[in-house]
Amino acid sequence: MDLMDFRLRKGVVGLATGAGAIYLLYKAIKAGMSSHSSCSTSSPVCIARLAIERERHGKDSGELRRLLNSLENKQDEYSKGMILHSITRCVYLLEAEASTCTFEDIRLVGSLLDDKDNSVKIQALNTLKAFSGIRKFRLKIQEHSIKVLELISTVWDSELHIAGLRLLNGLPLPDFAHPQLRRVMPSLMEILQTDSILAQVQAVRLLSHLAQKNDLLYDILNCQVHSNFLNLFQSTQPGSLLFEVLVFAERLSEGRSSPHYRAVNWQYNEQSLHEALFGDESRLADRLLALVIHPEEEVQIQACKVIVSLQCPQDFGNRPSSCHETNSYFNEGDAS
């Protein structure tokens, strides 16, 4: 075969290959258009997509209402989860339309926290979290806080913990929830000591908030923790977790140093959080000093804040000269 014949055949093959590629591309585009046009209007994904498109054109799509209405019909677990997921997306993306929803809609979503399937519970928590961004629904959603606390303490699922704690952290917890909070305190402390970073961060944020409640502070400090609790303060931990744990430590230190708390002679068990952080055998000081040179600035700053709170209890705040006399955490012998 001469050179000319070779080039001719190569050109034919190239044309065939190019034509084939163009044909395949045409088929792909046609299939995509067909799939889009044949999308069932009852599909949760399609409903959400259509709703978003209509919102962009300034129209009330009514699709969020259709999704909520579909929850009232008997659905299998997968469909309920998909519908809830689509509702969540619509609430975030279609705020004006979501604001027209009713308290009955919140009650309906909240009722799915009793579903037998954990994935449905998780999606219901996410939907309530989305609705909690709308002011008028916050008090209604707050009514579900006891149920959420129950789920967190009885269902050992990290995704559920994350969803439930995110919801609680976005709500003002009412005083009537305090008895339940005391009961779930051990569970919150266990979640903090798991290996799920997202769940740990959410748990310690809630604990930090609760540490500012006078009637809950002792329950937190006397909560039993693992012997390696101070590993949470190791520099190898993710910066996001370290920062939140340090905020928690600062809140606890400030709380236990307040005149209100110091007025009572509290007794702690040997495995308590108090002993791990503030007991005579605690090595918290060593961990804090190591974090002062942490690569992340917010961790450095927060570690310094904890050190200051330990050195200068609040009731001695107006007597700077006494700071180093009130606590033995950072005496020269301990800092070595």
N, C-alpha and C positions, 0 to 999 in steps of 0.2 A: 504494500500500500504506500503510494507516494505521499509527500507532505501535503499537497493540495487536497487529496482525498481524506486525509486524517483531519485536516482543519474543517472540511465540510461536514464530516460526520460529527465532529465535536460541536459545531455550531448547531446542528439539528438537535443533538442531545440537550444543549443549553436551552434552546427554544422550548423543547418539550418540558424540561425541568422548570423553566420559568413559567410556562403555561400551567403546569401542574400546581406550582406554588400559588399562582393567582387564583386558580380554581378552588384550591383548599381555603384560601383566604376568603373568597366569596362565600363558600359553604359555611365558614365559621361565622361570618357577619350575618348571613341569612338565618342561621340557627339561633344566634343571639337575639335577633329581632323577633323571630318566631317565639322564642322563649319569653321575651318581654311582653309580646302582644297576647300570649296565651296565659299569662300569669293570672291565676285565679284571684278574683277580688276578695275572696274569703280567706286568702292566705295572710297570716299575720305580717309576714315580711313585706308582701306587696301592699298591704294596707298602710303600713308605716311609711313605705317609700312614696306612695301616692299622697299621703298626708303631708309629708315634707315638701313635695313638689307644689302642692296647692298653697301651703303656707308661704312659700317663696313668692307666690303671685298675690299675696295679701288676701287669700280666701280662707274662710272657715271650712275646713275639709269635712268635719263631722266624723272623721275616721277614728279619732280617739274614743268618741262615744260608741262607735260600732265595736271597737275592741273591748271596751268595758262591758257592753251588753252581751258580747259573746262569752264572757266569763260566767254569766249567769246560767248558760246552757251547760249541760253535762259534757265534759271534755275529758279525754284521756290525759294522763300526767304530762306526756310530752307536749300536747297542744296547750295545756294550761301554762306550762313553762314558757313556751314560745310566745303566747299571747301576752303574758306578763312582761317578757323581755321587750316586746314591741311597745307596750304601754309605757314602759320606763323610758325608752328612746323618745317616744312622742312627747312625754311630759317635759323632758329636757329641751327638746327642739321646738316644741310648739307651746310656748309658755302661755300665750294669750288663750289658746284653746283649752289648755290644762286648767287655767284659772276658772273656767266655767263649770268644772266638775263639781260634784256635790259631796257632802259628808257621807252620804250613802255609798258613793263610789269608794271612799276611803274604808268604810266598814266592810265592803265586799272584798277589797284587796286584803285587808287585815284578817278576814276570816280564813284566808288561805294559809295563814301561819299554822293552822291546825291540820293542814293536809298531811297525808301519810308519807308523801314523797319529799325527801330532803331538798331535792333540786327545786321543787315548787316553793318550798319555804324560803329558800335563798332568793329566788326571783321575786317573791312577794316582799321580802325585806328590801331588796333593791328598788322596787317600785315605790314603797313607802318612803324610802330615802329621797327619791326623786320628787315626790309630792311634798316632802317636808321643806323644800325650797320655796314653797308658796305659803306666805304668812298665815292665811286664813285656815290652813289645814294643820298647823303645827300642834295646837292643843288637842285636836281630834286624834292625831297620830300618837301624841303623848300617852293617850289612854292605852295604847298597846305596849307600853314600856315594860309592864310586869310580864307579859307573855314573852317578849323578846328576851328578857333576863332569864326566864325559865328555859327557853330554848338554848341559850348560850351555856347554861349550866348542866343541861341534861343531854344535849346532842353533841357528841365529840367529833366535830367536822370543821376543819380549818376554814373552808369557804363560808360556812354558815357563821362561824365566829367573826370573820372579817365583815360580812354583810350586816350582822346584828350589831356589832360594836360601832361600825361606821354610822349606822342609824342613830344609836344612842348618843354618840359623841356630837351629833348635830342637833340634839334636842335638849331643852332645859328639863332635867329630871325632877319631877315633883316630889315633895316631901313624903307623900304617901308611898313612894317607891323605896324609901330608906330601909324598912324592915326586909324587903326582898333583896335589896343590895347587900345587907349584912349576910344573908343566907348564901348569896352567890359569890361572896368575896374570895373564898378558897378557890373557886373555879376561875375567877379572874386572875388570881395569882398563878394558877397552873398554866393558863394560857400564856401569861407573860414569860413563863419558863419553858415553853415549847420551842421548836425549831422553825416555826413559821413566822418569818420576819414581819409580814403584813399584819398578821393576827397579833403579834407581840406589840407592835407599834400602836395598834388600835386599843389594845387592853391597857397599856401603860398610860395612854392619853386619858382614858376614862378614870383610871386610878388616880392620876394627878388631879383631875377635877374633883373627885370625891375626897381627896386628902385635904381639901380646903373646907370641908364640912366638919364642924366641931363634933357633931354626934357620930361621925363615921371614922374619925382619925384613929381612935384606939383600935377599932376593929381591923383597920388596915395594918397598923403597926404590930398587932398581936397575931396576925395571920402567919401560919406556918409556911416556911419556904424550904427549898432544897439546900443542902450543905454547900453547894457550889453556886449559890445565888449571885455572888459577886462576879461571876464570869460575865454577867451582863454588862459589867463596866470595863471589860477588856478592850484594849485599843483595836483588836481584830474584828470587833463587832461592826456592822454597817453604821455609818455615821448617823443615818436617820434614826436608828434605834438608840444609839448611844445618847444622842441629844435628848430624846424623850425620857430615857431612863434618868438622865441627870436632872431634868426638870422635875421629875417625880421625887428624886432624892432631895432637891432643894425645897419642894413644897412640904415634904415630911419633916425636914430639919426645921423649917420655919414654924410649922404647926406644933411640934413637940416643945419648942422653945417659947411659945406664947404664954403669957401669964395665965390665961384661961386653962391651958392644958397642964401647966406646971403646978396648978393649985391642987391637983389630985396626985396621990402616990400610986401610980399605975404599976401593975405587976405583969411581966411578960413571960411567955414560955421560952424555953431554951432554944427552940428552933424557929423563933419568931423573926419576922422581918426586922423588928426593932433591934434584936441582938445581932443580926447579920450586918446591919448598917451602922448601928450606934453602940453596940455592946463593947465591953472591955477587950474582947478578943477579935473584934472586927479589923479587917485589913483594908477598909474602905479608903483610908488616907493614902495608902500606897497606890491604889488604883487611880485616885483623883490626881495625884501628883504626876503620874505617867500621862494622864490625859491633857495636862496643861500644854504639852508639846505635840498634841494630836495634829495631823495634817489639816483637818477641817476647822476653820476659825470658829464656827458656831459651837463646836464641841469644846474647844479651848475656853471660850468665854463662859460657857455654861458650867464647866468644871470649876472655874475660878469662882463663880457665883455660889456653888455648893460649898467650896472651901470657906468663903466668907461667912456663909450662913452657919457653918459649924463653929467657926472661931468667934463669931459675934452674935449670940442669941438675941432675939428681938427685944427682950426686956432689958438688955444691956446696951441697946443701940445708941443711947445718948451718953455712953461712957466708953469711948474708944480705948482708953488705957487699960480697961479690964478685959478686952477681947481675948488676949492670949492667956489670961488667967482662968477663963471660964471653961476651957476644954482642952483635953490632952491629945487631941487627934494629931496636931502638927507640931508637937514638941520636937526639938532637934533630934532626940533619940529615935523618934518614930519616923522621921522623914528620911532617914538614911537608907 
